[in-house]
Amino acid sequence: MGAWGIGSFENDTAMDWLIDFEANDFRLIDRTLAGVAAMQAVDVLDADEACEVLAAAECVAAAAGFPAASLPDEVENWASANRPIQVKPAYVRMALTAVARVRTQSELKDLLAETDDYVAWDTAVADLQSRLRQIEQNNDHRD
């Protein structure tokens, strides 16, 4: 196994996703989140899909002005180069749905639940959900 950590970009899968992101930005976010948000209730995400979802959701949060404390330079540069970014409410809803799936019904969660890193990972994912909810609340107040 290559790079592995609790952060959304601390694994090879997310870093590979980030390479595609640089060329496709919101098109890749849409593809990543929409498929997961539309999954059946019984479906479980595999670990790679879960890593990609967390990366995509972090990009949504960063674009909307609620970035993680630590982001790869590629995401920070993209967000600052494209400000202000109007993030569609649909992206935020898809991100919330997909991240909830990662946190409750994913191979990644199951793998990490067997380690000492689980609580720290779960806290980091909960923080991502909280930042996404803040975006949703801000969007509600603008309507």
C-alpha positions in Angstrom: 0.0 0.0 0.0 1.3 3.5 -0.8 0.4 6.7 1.0 -2.2 6.3 3.7 -3.4 8.6 6.4 -6.7 9.9 7.9 -6.9 13.1 5.9 -9.0 13.3 2.7 -5.9 13.6 0.5 -3.6 11.4 2.5 -3.9 8.4 0.2 -2.8 7.4 -3.3 -6.4 7.1 -4.6 -7.3 10.7 -3.7 -4.0 12.0 -5.1 -4.7 10.1 -8.4 -8.2 11.6 -8.4 -6.6 15.1 -7.9 -4.5 14.6 -11.1 -7.8 14.2 -13.0 -9.4 17.0 -11.1 -6.8 19.5 -12.4 -8.0 18.9 -15.9 -11.7 18.4 -15.2 -12.6 20.3 -12.0 -16.4 20.5 -11.5 -17.1 17.8 -14.2 -15.1 15.3 -12.1 -16.7 16.4 -8.9 -20.1 15.9 -10.5 -19.2 12.5 -11.7 -17.7 11.4 -8.4 -20.5 12.7 -6.2 -23.6 12.0 -8.4 -23.0 8.3 -8.7 -22.6 7.8 -5.0 -25.5 10.1 -4.1 -27.7 8.0 -6.3 -26.7 4.6 -4.9 -29.2 2.2 -3.5 -29.5 2.1 0.3 -28.0 -1.4 0.5 -24.9 -0.5 -1.6 -21.6 -0.2 0.2 -18.8 2.0 -1.3 -15.5 0.4 -1.9 -12.5 2.0 -0.3 -11.3 3.7 -3.5 -14.7 5.2 -4.2 -14.9 6.5 -0.6 -11.5 8.1 -0.9 -12.6 9.9 -4.2 -15.8 11.1 -2.5 -13.9 12.7 0.3 -11.5 14.4 -2.1 -14.4 15.7 -4.2 -16.4 16.9 -1.2 -13.3 18.7 0.1 -13.1 20.5 -3.2 -16.7 21.6 -2.9 -16.1 22.9 0.6 -12.9 24.7 -0.5 -14.7 26.2 -3.6 -17.5 27.5 -1.3 -15.0 29.2 1.1 -15.0 26.5 3.8 -11.7 24.7 3.2 -10.0 22.1 5.4 -7.2 23.4 7.5 -4.8 21.6 5.2 -5.3 21.1 1.5 -3.0 20.1 -1.3 -1.6 23.1 -3.2 -3.5 22.0 -6.3 -6.8 22.6 -4.6 -5.8 25.8 -2.9 -4.4 27.2 -6.2 -7.6 26.1 -8.1 -9.9 27.7 -5.5 -8.0 31.0 -5.3 -7.6 31.2 -9.1 -11.4 30.8 -9.6 -12.8 32.9 -6.8 -15.5 33.8 -6.4 -16.9 30.4 -7.1 -20.7 30.0 -7.0 -21.2 26.4 -5.8 -24.5 25.0 -6.9 -26.7 23.8 -4.0 -27.0 20.5 -5.8 -23.2 19.9 -5.4 -23.5 20.6 -1.7 -26.4 18.2 -1.3 -24.7 15.5 -3.3 -21.5 16.0 -1.2 -23.4 15.7 2.0 -25.2 12.5 0.9 -22.0 11.0 -0.4 -19.9 11.8 2.6 -22.6 10.4 4.9 -22.4 7.2 2.9 -18.6 7.1 3.3 -19.0 7.6 7.1 -21.6 4.9 7.6 -21.5 2.5 4.7 -18.1 2.1 3.2 -15.3 -0.3 3.0 -13.0 2.6 4.0 -14.9 3.1 7.3 -14.8 -0.6 7.9 -11.0 -0.8 7.3 -10.3 2.2 9.5 -12.7 0.9 12.3 -10.1 -1.8 12.8 -7.3 0.7 13.5 -6.3 3.1 16.1 -6.9 5.9 13.6 -10.6 5.4 13.4 -11.6 8.1 15.9 -9.4 10.7 14.3 -10.6 9.8 10.8 -14.3 9.9 11.9 -13.7 13.3 13.5 -12.1 14.6 10.3 -15.0 13.4 8.2 -17.5 14.9 10.7 -15.6 18.2 10.3 -16.1 17.9 6.5 -19.8 17.3 7.0 -20.0 20.3 9.3 -18.4 22.6 6.8 -20.7 21.3 4.0 -23.7 22.0 6.3 -22.4 25.6 6.8 -22.4 26.1 3.0 -26.0 24.7 2.8 -27.1 27.1 5.6 -25.5 30.0 3.8 -27.2 29.0 0.6 -30.5 28.8 2.4 -30.1 32.4 3.8 -29.4 33.7 0.3 -32.6 32.3 -1.2 
